[in-house]
Amino acid sequence: MAFRKEGLQVFYRLADPMVFRGYRALQELSEARLAEVGRLVDEYFGSADGLEPVEKEELLRRARRRDVVVLDVRPPEEYAAGHIAGAVSIPLAELEKRLNELPPGRQVVAYCRGPYCVLAAEAVRLLRKRGVDAVRLKVGYPEWRDANLPVETGSESPPRSRPRAGKP
């Protein structure tokens, strides 16, 4: 682990990508060897969003075609440190107040910290209650980055596209 300190806050990051790969291997081992882990994950996430999550390769294909809105629901500091290229940042705590910032008529794919992170599942639940077509990404930002898929840093979300007059 590497870290930096800003005032009273300490920001940690993995000093070597091999640490993350070891962590993922341990997750996969526990899922394969402990049936309870898989069952608990399926129970929680199945009841949370009810649909199959989107795989990273499918999200990449759909995002390039601009079929979906990629929504990062992590805190702003995490988004600024790194996010899926083109993702919009609306932290879960602000989502209900900022629903109008999501372009109408496009499916939303929410993601957060990883396959067990509940932020994306909660965002999907909230969005669906408000009539938005939403699913979650099966993995999170660390897995996306580790797969060498497009990422960005910085705190600015891309400008949202506004519907043209006469279009829904």
matplotlib code that plots the C-alpha trace (Angstrom):
import matplotlib.pyplot as plt

x = [0.0, 1.1, -0.6, -0.6, -1.9, -3.9, -4.8, -6.7, -7.4, -5.2, -5.6, -4.4, -3.7, -2.3, 1.5, 1.5, -1.1, -0.1, -1.8, -5.1, -4.7, -3.9, -7.1, -9.1, -7.7, -8.7, -12.2, -12.5, -11.1, -13.7, -16.5, -15.4, -14.8, -17.4, -20.9, -22.2, -20.3, -21.8, -25.3, -25.1, -23.9, -26.7, -29.3, -28.4, -27.6, -30.4, -33.0, -31.3, -31.6, -33.3, -31.5, -28.3, -25.5, -23.7, -20.3, -17.4, -16.9, -20.7, -20.6, -17.6, -19.3, -22.6, -20.8, -18.8, -22.2, -23.6, -26.4, -26.0, -25.1, -22.3, -22.9, -20.2, -21.9, -18.7, -17.7, -16.3, -12.7, -12.7, -14.1, -11.4, -8.7, -9.9, -13.1, -14.4, -13.8, -16.9, -18.6, -20.9, -20.3, -23.3, -22.6, -25.3, -26.1, -26.9, -28.6, -32.2, -31.7, -29.8, -31.9, -32.6, -29.0, -29.4, -30.2, -33.7, -34.4, -31.0, -30.3, -28.1, -25.3, -24.2, -20.9, -18.9, -15.9, -16.2, -18.5, -19.5, -20.0, -23.6, -23.6, -24.4, -27.1, -28.7, -28.5, -30.2, -32.9, -33.5, -33.4, -35.9, -38.3, -38.1, -38.9, -35.3, -34.1, -31.0, -28.7, -25.4, -21.9, -20.9, -17.5, -16.3, -13.7, -10.7, -11.5, -12.2, -8.8, -7.1, -8.5, -6.8, -10.1, -10.4, -10.1, -9.8, -8.8, -10.1, -13.3, -15.3, -18.1, -18.5, -21.2, -24.6, -26.3, -29.5, -32.4, -33.2, -36.4, -39.3, -37.3, -38.1]
y = [0.0, 3.5, 6.6, 10.3, 12.6, 15.7, 17.3, 14.8, 12.5, 9.7, 8.4, 4.8, 3.1, -0.3, 0.1, -2.8, -4.2, -7.7, -7.0, -6.5, -9.7, -11.6, -10.2, -11.2, -14.7, -15.0, -13.9, -16.4, -19.2, -18.4, -18.3, -21.7, -23.5, -22.0, -22.5, -20.1, -17.1, -17.6, -18.2, -15.0, -12.9, -14.3, -13.7, -10.2, -8.9, -11.0, -9.4, -6.0, -5.6, -8.7, -8.7, -10.2, -7.7, -6.4, -7.9, -5.4, -6.4, -5.8, -2.4, -1.4, -2.3, -0.5, 2.6, 3.0, 2.9, 5.4, 3.0, 3.5, 6.0, 4.7, 5.9, 6.0, 6.1, 6.1, 9.2, 12.1, 11.5, 7.9, 9.1, 11.7, 9.2, 7.0, 6.0, 4.3, 6.6, 8.6, 7.8, 10.3, 10.8, 11.0, 9.6, 7.3, 9.8, 12.5, 10.3, 11.0, 14.8, 14.6, 12.3, 15.1, 15.0, 11.6, 11.7, 10.4, 7.3, 5.5, 2.6, 3.4, 1.0, 1.7, 0.7, 1.1, -0.5, -4.2, -7.2, -7.1, -3.4, -2.5, 1.1, 0.1, -2.3, 0.4, 2.9, 0.4, -0.2, 3.6, 4.3, 1.6, 2.9, 6.2, 4.6, 4.6, 1.5, 0.6, -2.4, -2.7, -3.6, -7.1, -5.9, -2.6, 0.0, -2.0, -5.0, -2.7, -1.0, -4.3, -5.5, -2.6, -1.1, 2.7, 4.8, 8.5, 10.6, 13.9, 15.2, 16.5, 14.4, 14.6, 17.1, 15.4, 15.4, 17.3, 16.0, 18.0, 19.9, 17.5, 14.4, 12.6]
z = [0.0, -0.8, 0.8, 0.9, 3.6, 3.1, 6.4, 8.5, 5.5, 4.4, 0.8, 0.2, -3.1, -4.1, -4.6, -7.1, -9.4, -8.3, -4.9, -6.6, -8.7, -5.4, -3.9, -6.9, -6.8, -3.2, -4.0, -6.8, -4.6, -1.9, -4.5, -5.9, -2.6, -0.3, -1.7, 1.0, -0.5, -3.9, -2.5, -0.3, -3.2, -5.5, -2.9, -2.1, -5.6, -7.2, -4.9, -5.2, -8.9, -10.2, -13.6, -14.8, -14.4, -17.5, -18.3, -18.9, -22.5, -23.2, -21.5, -23.5, -26.8, -25.8, -24.4, -27.6, -29.5, -26.9, -26.1, -22.4, -19.7, -17.6, -14.0, -11.3, -7.9, -5.8, -3.8, -5.8, -4.6, -5.9, -9.3, -9.5, -8.8, -11.7, -13.5, -16.5, -19.5, -20.2, -17.0, -15.3, -11.6, -9.3, -5.9, -4.5, -1.7, -4.4, -7.0, -6.1, -6.1, -9.4, -11.5, -14.0, -15.0, -16.6, -20.3, -20.9, -23.0, -22.4, -20.1, -17.2, -16.2, -12.6, -11.1, -8.0, -6.2, -7.2, -7.6, -3.9, -3.6, -2.8, -4.0, -7.6, -6.6, -4.4, -7.3, -9.6, -7.1, -6.7, -10.5, -11.2, -8.6, -10.4, -13.8, -15.2, -17.1, -15.1, -14.5, -12.7, -14.1, -12.9, -11.8, -10.5, -11.4, -10.1, -12.3, -15.3, -14.9, -14.4, -17.7, -19.4, -20.5, -21.1, -17.9, -17.1, -14.1, -13.0, -11.3, -14.2, -15.6, -19.4, -20.4, -20.6, -23.9, -24.0, -26.0, -29.1, -29.4, -30.3, -29.2, -26.0]

ax = plt.figure().add_subplot(projection="3d")
ax.plot(x, y, z, "-o")
ax.set_aspect("equal")
plt.show()
